[in-house]
Amino acid sequence: MFKRIDKLQIELPMPKQPDANAAAAVQELLGGRFGEMSTLNNYMFQSFNFRGKRKLRPFYELVASITAEEFGHVELVSNTINLCLTGTTYPGDPDIAPMRDALHKRNSQHFIVTAQASIPADSMGRPWNGDYVFNSGNLILDLLHNFFLECGARTHKMRVYEMTDHPVAREMIGYLLVRGGVHVLAYAKALEIATGVDLTKMLPIPNLDNSKFETARKYEAQGIHRKLYTWSDKDYRQIANIWKGVHPQDGGKLEVIIGTPEGGPIPELEEIPESFAPGFSPEAFIELAKRLQKSAGL
């Protein structure tokens, strides 16, 4: 089961200006082949379908705990897209075309299909596809796939970072570059334990150096690149059998953190009348408040 906490994994800055085209690019990090919806669903189905949980408990727990983190990554990227879109249009009478600026934005689905918010699709508007899920049932093969999936996701994040200087997008990408690096290393260590092969020495990828990315450097300064969370108060502690030793870049000790990050607030998305969202007039809001008070016995 998943236990939901009403926070994001980090606090996102409030935007000073919209950038709908940045939101379109960030969509790739949500619903693209190497986006967070793919990492979530790959690990989720692998954990659901894992065979030999008792015999291979640490490996199962590694995939299961990272699954929970990926759920939060989907939420974080979605909120980033929402904030990049905030302020793109303006309220007004429908006859003055208050959403006319949306005609010039790259992804019109943000304005037609949804109320200026994220969609389960890639940067070109193609829907996320369940074919992106790889779950062979073979532990080594699945771990190897996960390693390369995280490497591909890292590459896409670096490219989108260079496409936009929007502060919300860069804050999110900087954090996920650090957390994705944790997952790359975790799967490499799991493969080394399972096979005896050090994957990072066998191949010239990945380069986990985040020093070029300003918003990533501060998270590494906090040691977040050395932390793997259980995402549970009691369970998944056997990930410590895999996540141990020192970080290959700075030599700092790897830590298993019981529970979750402290997190930050979820942004409040204001109503946008020009998109008829959430669809209540001021009078209807007053009436709704009265009904809620009555329902609460106030």
Salt bridges, closest charged atoms under 4 A:
GLU36 OE1 - HIS73 ND1 3.33
GLU36 OE2 - LYS157 NZ 2.96
GLU61 OE2 - ARG57 NE 2.89
GLU69 OE2 - HIS73 NE2 3.11
GLU69 OE2 - ARG179 NE 2.71
GLU69 OE1 - HIS183 NE2 3.04
GLU70 OE1 - HIS73 ND1 3.23
GLU70 OE2 - HIS183 ND1 3.13
GLU75 OE2 - ARG4 NH2 3.15
ASP122 OD2 - ARG126 NE 2.95
GLU150 OE2 - HIS183 ND1 3.36
GLU171 OE2 - LYS218 NZ 2.59
ASP233 OD2 - LYS3 NZ 3.50
ASP250 OD2 - HIS225 NE2 2.60
ASP250 OD2 - ARG226 NH1 2.75
GLU287 OE2 - ARG291 NH1 3.91
